[in-house]
Amino acid sequence: MTLLCAVFAAVVSTAVWYTSPSARELGVGLLCWMFWGASCMWLADAVFGYIELGAACFTPEPGALLNDLFLGLSVIALALVIWVTALLIRDPKGVVRGKLAKK
């Protein structure tokens, strides 16, 4: 489930990055790299899990499936927090600087 969450987030963020010039300006590429990196990590985990457990790797218990879903969503949320922090630090449109200059 974590692999599925990460791949879905990677595909969506890549589609947004590819189709929108303003998304590229806002650094959505960083988000794409984080999601594709997580996807590669969980793909390697699935491969090694299959080597170790065989086909039982693909039939998790409902509790484990729910835990994996929460882990996948937590990683997506953490990546979004990192991206927003990087966006606020870089401030490509000068919004934060403009608000701070007014005060």
Buried (B, 14 or more C-beta within 10 A) or exposed (E): BBBEBBBBBBBEBBEBBEEEEEBEEBBBBBBBBBBBEBBBBBEEEBEEBEEEEEEEBEEBEEEEEEBBBEBBBEBBEEBBEEBEEEBEEEEEEEEEEEEEEEE
